[in-house]
């Protein structure tokens, strides 16, 4: 059967005459519905039409569809199967409210209603075949008459089939919207419909020429995700592309993070797998998205950087696009610029809604048995409208005896009488139903690991932790002797302790040990002696023992040269010994096969790394500011290594040659001031930082780094040459050469580097030819005070001596950010690129006038433009204007309605201000 799915109900059933339209109009319509809009659409196969009766498969498809699209064509009435289907469709309309959309393709409603013209001729021919079945013929006639009286679409009123199909698809989407989420208990949350109705005005679905972003904000468990899912389900059919991302903050902190999420988002919106190496998205791809009407839902966002990294500016999406963000932190939305009027707060359920929601889980009905009514009423009152609490308590009471209900109520009553009336105190009741190991995990998380990433928690806890973590999730929940399993001690809150060598001897079950300094970064301003004297945990007689069950060891300022000789690290997963005195981790060889992360940063005495035979599964190796002088060539054999850092290792003078890294890895050699040769490495190195090193040349072997995304060579003051093979770095996105004082010239770019979008230079000749840098967005050449001629492709040009910019700048359609700060000789500007968002002109002290400003400009900074007397008309979307110390400015044009910040301080000649828009949040005109 040719259909959108092999089982289940459908959203649309197509009724049509195959010989007339199957390979043309109907095929096109089906493609637009199913492939274009992902509407579950049934289109039959000729194999289903055998005999005089409708096949069971067709009957099920008709009965299970929400909408039937009936396509009347010239030969439609010659088919008994089309007419039998039509009779069944009308039966479904009259019995269960199925919607019918008639399409009159090459025929008129009158011809169908009265069976006239060619349409009638075909019907007359069919009648002759069934003269012995007049009742059937009459049913067909009645069906044609009734259907033709339903408002539909006539092909003669459209210029071409494409226009007609688009109209039908639009009609189907609107009708599906009205019948979607038809009950208040959709997705298991009572009251969902009313919340959808409340948030609809925030979405402004009737505004098709703007892009809107809406925030959904509320506490954990309040129903934000459920509401976002319902919005997505109800409206997604109206968009060209759609994407729903759950658990954004968790996914953003995994390997690949926001880069992988953005690629997944664009691939989903475009309905194709995006094959892009590195984080840079081709301009062509961005342009396609910019022409699409997209619906994007980002669920559980906890930082505004996640929004910036995923969606960037609203101008990146087509008119009519909608972006919905759910978060527990309102500030995330505010920082990203979501208007206060566009932030919907999800409140708790009303009491009657909460009561029904609780009953759905406690008794699996939407009402409560009479004998449990009073008990249910009290539970709902205690839950205070939180759906998650209601679900947890309801689930825990399902199929329980009345006596169990009474015990739970006693616990709830005790909580309230002690004035603790909080969600987590109520959820504590469900803790008692966990197994011993599940309770142990819950306590580990609550006491030590709250807020940590799920993968980190699973890694640190025991090997079956993943399963037990799932149990806690399913239940909506997420210790001297051998009873001690975890010790976390904030060293900043104690004066100091002196531990006995056998302090941990009796703690055989200790799994989590953390002695930490919360603001350890302040150690960086201390001398080495001061750092070591800050060690609050003293081991004057050494340390004899650490438990073999230890999985997580974090000990800032660890005072010994090694870990205990008898320590067996076979269960160790995470090791962090920052600012320690350790010289090597252990003496001899140990088996630490579970160890994944090693951090020995600022352990100034450390000299010897354990190899892959001892720690084969290490993913992160941080050796910053250690005394490491030699790196073993076996380091390439770490098959899972993703981050390797030697920052500040002054004793490191060379790196092993001909190493090949098999996994994507970032390598940091910054501030290795005695490293003189560019590392001869290859493989999947994605980021290489050699800033502040003593290298003199970037050799031709750099072409082996085909996966390199970022190359940082800033302040390599001895660097003289970069090989022209540099242009082979096809994945390169960012290149930093700030402060390379002896660099003779920028390497000639002989081949296109499509992904390179950010180049930072200081005192260096500009790259050329620019035609081979089609994706360049930011070119920073600040400090080139001798630069008086410019190329046609530019970006950040602050601190230069040119008097004007080339007129061709307006052709740079990709340019979003133009920084001309402190260009003291700049007198005027040409016409600017239409898509420019940010224009920085601070301290352009002889700038006298501005051109017409781009319509999409959002930020304009003119502080200390002392010769500027007037401004052109301001763009409607402008949000920020900084005019401080513009001493010659005499008047301002009309302010845009979107303006949020206006600084006109010390504009001494400014007589008055125009009307201030109501949305302005910051105003300084003193």
VENJO-V304425 format. One record per residue. N is the residue number from 1. RES is the residue in one small letter. SS is DSSP state (H for helix, E for strand, C for the rest). Layout:
n->N res->RES ss->SS
n->N res->RES ss->SS
This chain:
n->1 res->x ss->C
n->2 res->x ss->C
n->3 res->x ss->E
n->4 res->x ss->C
n->5 res->x ss->C
n->6 res->x ss->C
n->7 res->x ss->C
n->8 res->x ss->C
n->9 res->x ss->C
n->10 res->x ss->E
n->11 res->x ss->E
n->12 res->x ss->E
n->13 res->x ss->E
n->14 res->x ss->E
n->15 res->x ss->E
n->16 res->x ss->C
n->17 res->x ss->C
n->18 res->x ss->H
n->19 res->x ss->H
n->20 res->x ss->H
n->21 res->x ss->H
n->22 res->x ss->C
n->23 res->x ss->C
n->24 res->x ss->C
n->25 res->x ss->H
n->26 res->x ss->H
n->27 res->x ss->H
n->28 res->x ss->H
n->29 res->x ss->H
n->30 res->x ss->H
n->31 res->x ss->H
n->32 res->x ss->H
n->33 res->x ss->H
n->34 res->x ss->H
n->35 res->x ss->H
n->36 res->x ss->H
n->37 res->x ss->C
n->38 res->x ss->C
n->39 res->x ss->C
n->40 res->x ss->C
n->41 res->x ss->E
n->42 res->x ss->E
n->43 res->x ss->C
n->44 res->x ss->C
n->45 res->x ss->C
n->46 res->x ss->H
n->47 res->x ss->H
n->48 res->x ss->H
n->49 res->x ss->C
n->50 res->x ss->C
n->51 res->x ss->C
n->52 res->x ss->C
n->53 res->x ss->C
n->54 res->x ss->C
n->55 res->x ss->C
n->56 res->x ss->H
n->57 res->x ss->H
n->58 res->x ss->H
n->59 res->x ss->H
n->60 res->x ss->H
n->61 res->x ss->H
n->62 res->x ss->H
n->63 res->x ss->H
n->64 res->x ss->C
n->65 res->x ss->E
n->66 res->x ss->E
n->67 res->x ss->E
n->68 res->x ss->E
n->69 res->x ss->E
n->70 res->x ss->E
n->71 res->x ss->E
n->72 res->x ss->E
n->73 res->x ss->C
n->74 res->x ss->C
n->75 res->x ss->C
n->76 res->x ss->H
n->77 res->x ss->H
n->78 res->x ss->H
n->79 res->x ss->C
n->80 res->x ss->H
n->81 res->x ss->H
n->82 res->x ss->H
n->83 res->x ss->H
n->84 res->x ss->H
n->85 res->x ss->H
n->86 res->x ss->H
n->87 res->x ss->H
n->88 res->x ss->H
n->89 res->x ss->H
n->90 res->x ss->H
n->91 res->x ss->H
n->92 res->x ss->H
n->93 res->x ss->H
n->94 res->x ss->H
n->95 res->x ss->H
n->96 res->x ss->H
n->97 res->x ss->C
n->98 res->x ss->C
n->99 res->x ss->E
n->100 res->x ss->E
n->101 res->x ss->E
n->102 res->x ss->E
n->103 res->x ss->E
n->104 res->x ss->E
n->105 res->x ss->C
n->106 res->x ss->C
n->107 res->x ss->C
n->108 res->x ss->C
n->109 res->x ss->H
n->110 res->x ss->H
n->111 res->x ss->H
n->112 res->x ss->H
n->113 res->x ss->H
n->114 res->x ss->H
n->115 res->x ss->C
n->116 res->x ss->C
n->117 res->x ss->H
n->118 res->x ss->H
n->119 res->x ss->H
n->120 res->x ss->H
n->121 res->x ss->H
n->122 res->x ss->H
n->123 res->x ss->H
n->124 res->x ss->H
n->125 res->x ss->H
n->126 res->x ss->H
n->127 res->x ss->H
n->128 res->x ss->H
n->129 res->x ss->H
n->130 res->x ss->C
n->131 res->x ss->C
n->132 res->x ss->C
n->133 res->x ss->C
n->134 res->x ss->H
n->135 res->x ss->H
n->136 res->x ss->H
n->137 res->x ss->H
n->138 res->x ss->H
n->139 res->x ss->H
n->140 res->x ss->H
n->141 res->x ss->H
n->142 res->x ss->H
n->143 res->x ss->H
n->144 res->x ss->H
n->145 res->x ss->H
n->146 res->x ss->H
n->147 res->x ss->H
n->148 res->x ss->H
n->149 res->x ss->C
n->150 res->x ss->C
n->151 res->x ss->C
n->152 res->x ss->C
n->153 res->x ss->E
n->154 res->x ss->E
n->155 res->x ss->H
n->156 res->x ss->H
n->157 res->x ss->H
n->158 res->x ss->C
n->159 res->x ss->C
n->160 res->x ss->C
n->161 res->x ss->H
n->162 res->x ss->H
n->163 res->x ss->H
n->164 res->x ss->H
n->165 res->x ss->H
n->166 res->x ss->H
n->167 res->x ss->H
n->168 res->x ss->H
n->169 res->x ss->H
n->170 res->x ss->H
n->171 res->x ss->H
n->172 res->x ss->H
n->173 res->x ss->H
n->174 res->x ss->H
n->175 res->x ss->H
n->176 res->x ss->H
n->177 res->x ss->H
n->178 res->x ss->H
n->179 res->x ss->H
n->180 res->x ss->C
n->181 res->x ss->C
n->182 res->x ss->C
n->183 res->x ss->C
n->184 res->x ss->C
n->185 res->x ss->C
n->186 res->x ss->H
n->187 res->x ss->H
n->188 res->x ss->H
n->189 res->x ss->C
n->190 res->x ss->C
n->191 res->x ss->C
n->192 res->x ss->H
n->193 res->x ss->H
n->194 res->x ss->H
n->195 res->x ss->H
n->196 res->x ss->H
n->197 res->x ss->H
n->198 res->x ss->H
n->199 res->x ss->H
n->200 res->x ss->H
n->201 res->x ss->H
n->202 res->x ss->H
n->203 res->x ss->H
n->204 res->x ss->C
n->205 res->x ss->C
n->206 res->x ss->C
n->207 res->x ss->C
n->208 res->x ss->C
n->209 res->x ss->C
n->210 res->x ss->C
n->211 res->x ss->C
n->212 res->x ss->E
n->213 res->x ss->E
n->214 res->x ss->E
n->215 res->x ss->E
n->216 res->x ss->E
n->217 res->x ss->E
n->218 res->x ss->C
n->219 res->x ss->C
n->220 res->x ss->C
n->221 res->x ss->C
n->222 res->x ss->C
n->223 res->x ss->C
n->224 res->x ss->H
n->225 res->x ss->H
n->226 res->x ss->H
n->227 res->x ss->H
n->228 res->x ss->H
n->229 res->x ss->H
n->230 res->x ss->H
n->231 res->x ss->H
n->232 res->x ss->H
n->233 res->x ss->H
n->234 res->x ss->H
n->235 res->x ss->H
n->236 res->x ss->H
n->237 res->x ss->H
n->238 res->x ss->H
n->239 res->x ss->C
n->240 res->x ss->C
n->241 res->x ss->E
n->242 res->x ss->E
n->243 res->x ss->E
n->244 res->x ss->E
n->245 res->x ss->E
n->246 res->x ss->C
n->247 res->x ss->C
n->248 res->x ss->H
n->249 res->x ss->H
n->250 res->x ss->H
n->251 res->x ss->H
n->252 res->x ss->H
n->253 res->x ss->C
n->254 res->x ss->C
n->255 res->x ss->C
n->256 res->x ss->C
n->257 res->x ss->H
n->258 res->x ss->H
n->259 res->x ss->H
n->260 res->x ss->H
n->261 res->x ss->H
n->262 res->x ss->H
n->263 res->x ss->H
n->264 res->x ss->H
n->265 res->x ss->H
n->266 res->x ss->H
n->267 res->x ss->H
n->268 res->x ss->H
n->269 res->x ss->H
n->270 res->x ss->H
n->271 res->x ss->C
n->272 res->x ss->C
n->273 res->x ss->C
n->274 res->x ss->C
n->275 res->x ss->C
n->276 res->x ss->C
n->277 res->x ss->C
n->278 res->x ss->C
n->279 res->x ss->C
n->280 res->x ss->C
n->281 res->x ss->C
n->282 res->x ss->C
n->283 res->x ss->H
n->284 res->x ss->H
n->285 res->x ss->H
n->286 res->x ss->H
n->287 res->x ss->H
n->288 res->x ss->H
n->289 res->x ss->H
n->290 res->x ss->H
n->291 res->x ss->C
n->292 res->x ss->C
n->293 res->x ss->C
n->294 res->x ss->E
n->295 res->x ss->E
n->296 res->x ss->E
n->297 res->x ss->E
n->298 res->x ss->E
n->299 res->x ss->C
n->300 res->x ss->C
n->301 res->x ss->C
n->302 res->x ss->C
n->303 res->x ss->C
n->304 res->x ss->H
n->305 res->x ss->H
n->306 res->x ss->H
n->307 res->x ss->H
n->308 res->x ss->H
n->309 res->x ss->H
n->310 res->x ss->H
n->311 res->x ss->C
n->312 res->x ss->C
n->313 res->x ss->C
n->314 res->x ss->H
n->315 res->x ss->H
n->316 res->x ss->H
n->317 res->x ss->C
n->318 res->x ss->C
n->319 res->x ss->C
n->320 res->x ss->C
n->321 res->x ss->C
n->322 res->x ss->E
n->323 res->x ss->E
n->324 res->x ss->E
n->325 res->x ss->E
n->326 res->x ss->E
n->327 res->x ss->E
n->328 res->x ss->C
n->329 res->x ss->C
n->330 res->x ss->H
n->331 res->x ss->H
n->332 res->x ss->H
n->333 res->x ss->H
n->334 res->x ss->H
n->335 res->x ss->H
n->336 res->x ss->H
n->337 res->x ss->C
n->338 res->x ss->C
n->339 res->x ss->C
n->340 res->x ss->H
n->341 res->x ss->H
n->342 res->x ss->H
n->343 res->x ss->E
n->344 res->x ss->E
n->345 res->x ss->E
n->346 res->x ss->C
n->347 res->x ss->C
n->348 res->x ss->C
n->349 res->x ss->C
n->350 res->x ss->C
n->351 res->x ss->H
n->352 res->x ss->H
n->353 res->x ss->H
n->354 res->x ss->H
n->355 res->x ss->H
n->356 res->x ss->H
n->357 res->x ss->H
n->358 res->x ss->H
n->359 res->x ss->H
n->360 res->x ss->H
n->361 res->x ss->H
n->362 res->x ss->H
n->363 res->x ss->C
n->364 res->x ss->C
n->365 res->x ss->C
n->366 res->x ss->C
n->367 res->x ss->C
n->368 res->x ss->C
n->369 res->x ss->C
n->370 res->x ss->H
n->371 res->x ss->H
n->372 res->x ss->H
n->373 res->x ss->H
n->374 res->x ss->H
n->375 res->x ss->H
n->376 res->x ss->H
n->377 res->x ss->H
n->378 res->x ss->H
n->379 res->x ss->H
n->380 res->x ss->H
n->381 res->x ss->H
n->382 res->x ss->H
n->383 res->x ss->H
n->384 res->x ss->C
n->385 res->x ss->C
n->386 res->x ss->C
n->387 res->x ss->H
n->388 res->x ss->H
n->389 res->x ss->H
n->390 res->x ss->H
n->391 res->x ss->H
n->392 res->x ss->H
n->393 res->x ss->H
n->394 res->x ss->H
n->395 res->x ss->H
n->396 res->x ss->H
n->397 res->x ss->H
n->398 res->x ss->C
n->399 res->x ss->C
n->400 res->x ss->C
n->401 res->x ss->C
n->402 res->x ss->H
n->403 res->x ss->H
n->404 res->x ss->H
n->405 res->x ss->H
n->406 res->x ss->H
n->407 res->x ss->H
n->408 res->x ss->H
n->409 res->x ss->H
n->410 res->x ss->H
n->411 res->x ss->H
n->412 res->x ss->H
n->413 res->x ss->H
n->414 res->x ss->H
n->415 res->x ss->H
n->416 res->x ss->H
n->417 res->x ss->H
n->418 res->x ss->C
n->419 res->x ss->C
n->420 res->x ss->C
n->421 res->x ss->C
n->422 res->x ss->C
n->423 res->x ss->H
n->424 res->x ss->H
n->425 res->x ss->H
n->426 res->x ss->H
n->427 res->x ss->H
n->428 res->x ss->H
n->429 res->x ss->H
n->430 res->x ss->H
n->431 res->x ss->H
n->432 res->x ss->C
n->433 res->x ss->C
n->434 res->x ss->C
n->435 res->x ss->C
n->436 res->x ss->H
n->437 res->x ss->H
n->438 res->x ss->H
n->439 res->x ss->H
n->440 res->x ss->H
n->441 res->x ss->H
n->442 res->x ss->H
n->443 res->x ss->H
n->444 res->x ss->H
n->445 res->x ss->H
n->446 res->x ss->H
n->447 res->x ss->H
n->448 res->x ss->H
n->449 res->x ss->H
n->450 res->x ss->C
n->451 res->x ss->C
n->452 res->x ss->C
n->453 res->x ss->C
n->454 res->x ss->H
n->455 res->x ss->H
n->456 res->x ss->H
n->457 res->x ss->H
n->458 res->x ss->H
n->459 res->x ss->H
n->460 res->x ss->H
n->461 res->x ss->C
n->462 res->x ss->C
n->463 res->x ss->C
n->464 res->x ss->C
n->465 res->x ss->H
n->466 res->x ss->H
n->467 res->x ss->H
n->468 res->x ss->H
n->469 res->x ss->H
n->470 res->x ss->H
n->471 res->x ss->H
n->472 res->x ss->H
n->473 res->x ss->H
n->474 res->x ss->H
n->475 res->x ss->C
n->476 res->x ss->C
n->477 res->x ss->C
n->478 res->x ss->C
n->479 res->x ss->C
n->480 res->x ss->C
n->481 res->x ss->C
n->482 res->x ss->C
n->483 res->x ss->C
n->484 res->x ss->C
n->485 res->x ss->C
n->486 res->x ss->E
n->487 res->x ss->E
n->488 res->x ss->E
n->489 res->x ss->E
n->490 res->x ss->E
n->491 res->x ss->H
n->492 res->x ss->H
n->493 res->x ss->H
n->494 res->x ss->C
n->495 res->x ss->C
n->496 res->x ss->C
n->497 res->x ss->E
n->498 res->x ss->E
n->499 res->x ss->C
n->500 res->x ss->C
n->501 res->x ss->C
n->502 res->x ss->C
n->503 res->x ss->C
n->504 res->x ss->C
n->505 res->x ss->C
n->506 res->x ss->C
n->507 res->x ss->C
n->508 res->x ss->C
n->509 res->x ss->C
n->510 res->x ss->C
n->511 res->x ss->C
n->512 res->x ss->E
n->513 res->x ss->E
n->514 res->x ss->E
n->515 res->x ss->E
n->516 res->x ss->E
n->517 res->x ss->C
n->518 res->x ss->C
n->519 res->x ss->C
n->520 res->x ss->H
n->521 res->x ss->H
n->522 res->x ss->H
n->523 res->x ss->H
n->524 res->x ss->H
n->525 res->x ss->H
n->526 res->x ss->C
n->527 res->x ss->C
n->528 res->x ss->H
n->529 res->x ss->H
n->530 res->x ss->H
n->531 res->x ss->H
n->532 res->x ss->H
n->533 res->x ss->H
n->534 res->x ss->C
n->535 res->x ss->C
n->536 res->x ss->C
n->537 res->x ss->E
n->538 res->x ss->E
n->539 res->x ss->C
n->540 res->x ss->C
n->541 res->x ss->C
n->542 res->x ss->C
n->543 res->x ss->C
n->544 res->x ss->C
n->545 res->x ss->C
n->546 res->x ss->C
n->547 res->x ss->C
n->548 res->x ss->C
n->549 res->x ss->C
n->550 res->x ss->C
n->551 res->x ss->C
n->552 res->x ss->E
n->553 res->x ss->E
n->554 res->x ss->E
n->555 res->x ss->E
n->556 res->x ss->C
n->557 res->x ss->C
n->558 res->x ss->C
n->559 res->x ss->C
n->560 res->x ss->C
n->561 res->x ss->C
n->562 res->x ss->C
n->563 res->x ss->C
n->564 res->x ss->C
n->565 res->x ss->C
n->566 res->x ss->C
n->567 res->x ss->C
n->568 res->x ss->C
n->569 res->x ss->H
n->570 res->x ss->H
n->571 res->x ss->H
n->572 res->x ss->C
n->573 res->x ss->C
n->574 res->x ss->E
n->575 res->x ss->E
n->576 res->x ss->E
n->577 res->x ss->C
n->578 res->x ss->C
n->579 res->x ss->C
n->580 res->x ss->C
n->581 res->x ss->C
n->582 res->x ss->C
n->583 res->x ss->C
n->584 res->x ss->C
n->585 res->x ss->C
n->586 res->x ss->C
n->587 res->x ss->C
n->588 res->x ss->C
n->589 res->x ss->C
n->590 res->x ss->C
n->591 res->x ss->C
n->592 res->x ss->C
n->593 res->x ss->C
n->594 res->x ss->C
n->595 res->x ss->C
n->596 res->x ss->C
n->597 res->x ss->E
n->598 res->x ss->E
n->599 res->x ss->E
n->600 res->x ss->C
n->601 res->x ss->C
n->602 res->x ss->C
n->603 res->x ss->C
n->604 res->x ss->C
n->605 res->x ss->C
n->606 res->x ss->C
n->607 res->x ss->C
n->608 res->x ss->C
n->609 res->x ss->C
n->610 res->x ss->C
n->611 res->x ss->C
n->612 res->x ss->C
n->613 res->x ss->C
n->614 res->x ss->C
n->615 res->x ss->C
n->616 res->x ss->C
n->617 res->x ss->C
n->618 res->x ss->C
n->619 res->x ss->C
n->620 res->x ss->E
n->621 res->x ss->E
n->622 res->x ss->E
n->623 res->x ss->C
n->624 res->x ss->C
n->625 res->x ss->C
n->626 res->x ss->C
n->627 res->x ss->C
n->628 res->x ss->C
n->629 res->x ss->C
n->630 res->x ss->C
n->631 res->x ss->C
n->632 res->x ss->C
n->633 res->x ss->H
n->634 res->x ss->H
n->635 res->x ss->H
n->636 res->x ss->H
n->637 res->x ss->H
n->638 res->x ss->C
n->639 res->x ss->C
n->640 res->x ss->C
n->641 res->x ss->C
n->642 res->x ss->C
n->643 res->x ss->E
n->644 res->x ss->E
n->645 res->x ss->E
n->646 res->x ss->C
n->647 res->x ss->C
n->648 res->x ss->C
n->649 res->x ss->C
n->650 res->x ss->C
n->651 res->x ss->C
n->652 res->x ss->C
n->653 res->x ss->C
n->654 res->x ss->C
n->655 res->x ss->C
n->656 res->x ss->C
n->657 res->x ss->C
n->658 res->x ss->C
n->659 res->x ss->E
n->660 res->x ss->E
n->661 res->x ss->E
n->662 res->x ss->E
n->663 res->x ss->E
n->664 res->x ss->E
n->665 res->x ss->E
n->666 res->x ss->E
n->667 res->x ss->E
n->668 res->x ss->E
n->669 res->x ss->C
n->670 res->x ss->C
n->671 res->x ss->C
n->672 res->x ss->C
n->673 res->x ss->C
n->674 res->x ss->C
n->675 res->x ss->C
n->676 res->x ss->C
n->677 res->x ss->C
n->678 res->x ss->C
n->679 res->x ss->C
n->680 res->x ss->C
n->681 res->x ss->E
n->682 res->x ss->E
n->683 res->x ss->E
n->684 res->x ss->E
n->685 res->x ss->E
n->686 res->x ss->E
n->687 res->x ss->E
n->688 res->x ss->E
n->689 res->x ss->E
n->690 res->x ss->C
n->691 res->x ss->C
n->692 res->x ss->C
n->693 res->x ss->C
n->694 res->x ss->C
n->695 res->x ss->C
n->696 res->x ss->C
n->697 res->x ss->E
n->698 res->x ss->E
n->699 res->x ss->C
n->700 res->x ss->H
n->701 res->x ss->H
n->702 res->x ss->H
n->703 res->x ss->H
n->704 res->x ss->H
n->705 res->x ss->C
n->706 res->x ss->C
n->707 res->x ss->C
n->708 res->x ss->C
n->709 res->x ss->C
n->710 res->x ss->E
n->711 res->x ss->E
n->712 res->x ss->E
n->713 res->x ss->C
n->714 res->x ss->C
n->715 res->x ss->C
n->716 res->x ss->C
n->717 res->x ss->C
n->718 res->x ss->C
n->719 res->x ss->C
n->720 res->x ss->C
n->721 res->x ss->E
n->722 res->x ss->E
n->723 res->x ss->C
n->724 res->x ss->H
n->725 res->x ss->H
n->726 res->x ss->H
n->727 res->x ss->H
n->728 res->x ss->H
n->729 res->x ss->C
n->730 res->x ss->C
n->731 res->x ss->C
n->732 res->x ss->C
n->733 res->x ss->C
n->734 res->x ss->E
n->735 res->x ss->E
n->736 res->x ss->E
n->737 res->x ss->E
n->738 res->x ss->C
n->739 res->x ss->C
n->740 res->x ss->C
n->741 res->x ss->C
n->742 res->x ss->C
n->743 res->x ss->C
n->744 res->x ss->C
n->745 res->x ss->C
n->746 res->x ss->C
n->747 res->x ss->C
n->748 res->x ss->C
n->749 res->x ss->C
n->750 res->x ss->C
n->751 res->x ss->C
n->752 res->x ss->C
n->753 res->x ss->C
n->754 res->x ss->C
n->755 res->x ss->C
n->756 res->x ss->C
n->757 res->x ss->C
n->758 res->x ss->E
n->759 res->x ss->E
n->760 res->x ss->E
n->761 res->x ss->E
n->762 res->x ss->C
n->763 res->x ss->C
n->764 res->x ss->C
n->765 res->x ss->C
n->766 res->x ss->C
n->767 res->x ss->C
n->768 res->x ss->C
n->769 res->x ss->C
n->770 res->x ss->H
n->771 res->x ss->H
n->772 res->x ss->H
n->773 res->x ss->C
n->774 res->x ss->C
n->775 res->x ss->C
n->776 res->x ss->C
n->777 res->x ss->C
n->778 res->x ss->E
n->779 res->x ss->E
n->780 res->x ss->E
n->781 res->x ss->C
n->782 res->x ss->C
n->783 res->x ss->C
n->784 res->x ss->C
n->785 res->x ss->C
n->786 res->x ss->C
n->787 res->x ss->C
n->788 res->x ss->C
n->789 res->x ss->C
n->790 res->x ss->C
n->791 res->x ss->C
n->792 res->x ss->C
n->793 res->x ss->C
n->794 res->x ss->C
n->795 res->x ss->C
n->796 res->x ss->E
n->797 res->x ss->C
n->798 res->x ss->C
n->799 res->x ss->C
n->800 res->x ss->C
n->801 res->x ss->C
n->802 res->x ss->C
n->803 res->x ss->C
n->804 res->x ss->C
n->805 res->x ss->C
n->806 res->x ss->C
n->807 res->x ss->H
n->808 res->x ss->H
n->809 res->x ss->H
n->810 res->x ss->H
n->811 res->x ss->H
n->812 res->x ss->C
n->813 res->x ss->C
n->814 res->x ss->C
n->815 res->x ss->C
n->816 res->x ss->C
n->817 res->x ss->E
n->818 res->x ss->E
n->819 res->x ss->E
n->820 res->x ss->C
n->821 res->x ss->C
n->822 res->x ss->C
n->823 res->x ss->C
n->824 res->x ss->C
n->825 res->x ss->C
n->826 res->x ss->C
n->827 res->x ss->C
n->828 res->x ss->C
n->829 res->x ss->C
n->830 res->x ss->C
n->831 res->x ss->C
n->832 res->x ss->C
n->833 res->x ss->C
n->834 res->x ss->C
n->835 res->x ss->C
n->836 res->x ss->C
n->837 res->x ss->C
n->838 res->x ss->E
n->839 res->x ss->E
n->840 res->x ss->E
n->841 res->x ss->C
n->842 res->x ss->C
n->843 res->x ss->C
n->844 res->x ss->C
n->845 res->x ss->C
n->846 res->x ss->C
n->847 res->x ss->C
n->848 res->x ss->C
n->849 res->x ss->C
n->850 res->x ss->C
n->851 res->x ss->C
n->852 res->x ss->C
n->853 res->x ss->C
n->854 res->x ss->C
n->855 res->x ss->C
n->856 res->x ss->C
n->857 res->x ss->C
n->858 res->x ss->C
n->859 res->x ss->E
n->860 res->x ss->E
n->861 res->x ss->E
n->862 res->x ss->C
n->863 res->x ss->C
n->864 res->x ss->C
n->865 res->x ss->C
n->866 res->x ss->C
n->867 res->x ss->C
n->868 res->x ss->C
n->869 res->x ss->C
n->870 res->x ss->C
n->871 res->x ss->C
n->872 res->x ss->C
n->873 res->x ss->C
n->874 res->x ss->C
n->875 res->x ss->C
n->876 res->x ss->C
n->877 res->x ss->C
n->878 res->x ss->C
n->879 res->x ss->C
n->880 res->x ss->E
n->881 res->x ss->E
n->882 res->x ss->E
n->883 res->x ss->C
n->884 res->x ss->C
n->885 res->x ss->C
n->886 res->x ss->C
n->887 res->x ss->C
n->888 res->x ss->C
n->889 res->x ss->C
n->890 res->x ss->C
n->891 res->x ss->C
n->892 res->x ss->C
n->893 res->x ss->C
n->894 res->x ss->C
n->895 res->x ss->C
n->896 res->x ss->C
n->897 res->x ss->C
n->898 res->x ss->C
n->899 res->x ss->C
n->900 res->x ss->C
n->901 res->x ss->E
n->902 res->x ss->E
n->903 res->x ss->E
n->904 res->x ss->C
n->905 res->x ss->C
n->906 res->x ss->C
n->907 res->x ss->C
n->908 res->x ss->C
n->909 res->x ss->C
n->910 res->x ss->C
n->911 res->x ss->C
n->912 res->x ss->C
n->913 res->x ss->C
n->914 res->x ss->C
n->915 res->x ss->C
n->916 res->x ss->C
n->917 res->x ss->C
n->918 res->x ss->C
n->919 res->x ss->C
n->920 res->x ss->C
n->921 res->x ss->C
n->922 res->x ss->E
n->923 res->x ss->E
n->924 res->x ss->E
n->925 res->x ss->C
n->926 res->x ss->C
